[in-house]
Amino acid sequence: MDEAARREYWRSNLRLMAALLTIWALVSFGAGIVFVEPLNEIVVAGFPLGFWFAQQGSIITFVVLIAIYVWRMDKLDAKHGVDIDGYEEEVHHS
């Protein structure tokens, strides 16, 4: 992989991480702290929604975002030729 391709790969990776971390921050801090009062007016399964986001929602969101990151990075790796199959072939031929 040449230098330009590496930079594009890294930029794509950073954009993905920035987007996912922004979503996580909005859910964690926004829904769990900043907007907790208006969200607490909504009750789901007997719990105020703001409380739920503070206790469970941010954790569940984080796990979902990790899964999305893995899925998108697999696609990005394949696009740039750095997927694990290509790596294994390169290692065995060296």
C-alpha positions as CSV (number, residue, x, y, z in Angstrom):
1,M,0.0,0.0,0.0
2,D,1.5,3.4,-1.0
3,E,1.6,6.5,1.2
4,A,-1.5,8.1,-0.4
5,A,-3.6,4.9,0.2
6,R,-2.4,4.7,3.8
7,R,-3.4,8.3,4.4
8,E,-6.9,7.7,2.9
9,Y,-7.3,4.5,4.9
10,W,-6.4,6.4,8.1
11,R,-8.6,9.4,7.3
12,S,-11.5,7.0,6.7
13,N,-10.8,5.3,10.0
14,L,-10.7,8.6,11.9
15,R,-13.9,9.8,10.3
16,L,-15.7,6.6,11.3
17,M,-14.3,6.8,14.9
18,A,-15.3,10.5,15.2
19,A,-18.8,9.8,14.0
20,L,-19.3,6.9,16.3
21,L,-17.8,8.6,19.3
22,T,-20.0,11.7,18.7
23,I,-23.1,9.4,18.7
24,W,-21.9,7.8,21.9
25,A,-21.2,11.2,23.5
26,L,-24.6,12.5,22.5
27,V,-26.3,9.4,24.0
28,S,-24.2,9.2,27.1
29,F,-24.0,12.8,28.0
30,G,-26.9,14.2,26.1
31,A,-29.6,11.7,26.9
32,G,-28.1,10.6,30.3
33,I,-27.2,14.0,31.7
34,V,-28.2,17.1,29.7
35,F,-31.7,16.1,28.6
36,V,-32.4,13.8,31.5
37,E,-35.3,16.0,32.9
38,P,-37.4,16.1,29.7
39,L,-36.6,12.4,29.0
40,N,-37.7,11.5,32.6
41,E,-41.2,12.6,31.7
42,I,-41.4,9.6,29.4
43,V,-41.8,6.3,31.2
44,V,-40.8,3.0,29.6
45,A,-41.4,-0.3,31.4
46,G,-41.9,1.6,34.6
47,F,-38.6,3.5,34.4
48,P,-38.1,7.1,33.4
49,L,-36.4,7.3,30.0
50,G,-33.6,9.6,31.2
51,F,-32.8,7.2,34.0
52,W,-32.8,4.3,31.6
53,F,-30.4,6.1,29.2
54,A,-28.1,6.9,32.1
55,Q,-28.0,3.4,33.4
56,Q,-28.5,1.1,30.4
57,G,-28.9,3.0,27.2
58,S,-25.4,4.4,27.0
59,I,-23.9,1.0,27.6
60,I,-26.1,-0.7,25.0
61,T,-25.4,2.1,22.6
62,F,-21.7,1.7,23.1
63,V,-21.9,-2.1,22.4
64,V,-23.9,-1.5,19.3
65,L,-21.4,1.2,18.1
66,I,-18.6,-1.3,18.6
67,A,-20.4,-3.8,16.4
68,I,-20.9,-1.1,13.8
69,Y,-17.2,-0.2,14.0
70,V,-16.1,-3.8,13.4
71,W,-18.5,-4.2,10.5
72,R,-17.4,-0.9,8.8
73,M,-13.7,-1.6,9.4
74,D,-14.0,-5.0,7.8
75,K,-15.4,-3.2,4.7
76,L,-12.7,-0.5,4.9
77,D,-10.0,-3.1,5.3
78,A,-11.3,-5.1,2.3
79,K,-11.6,-1.9,0.2
80,H,-8.0,-1.0,0.9
81,G,-6.7,-4.5,0.6
82,V,-5.7,-4.9,4.3
83,D,-8.2,-7.6,5.2
84,I,-7.0,-10.5,7.2
85,D,-7.1,-12.9,4.3
86,G,-4.8,-10.7,2.3
87,Y,-2.5,-10.3,5.3
88,E,-2.3,-14.1,5.9
89,E,-1.4,-14.7,2.3
90,E,1.3,-11.9,2.4
91,V,2.8,-13.4,5.6
92,H,2.9,-16.9,4.2
93,H,4.5,-15.8,0.9
94,S,7.3,-13.9,2.7
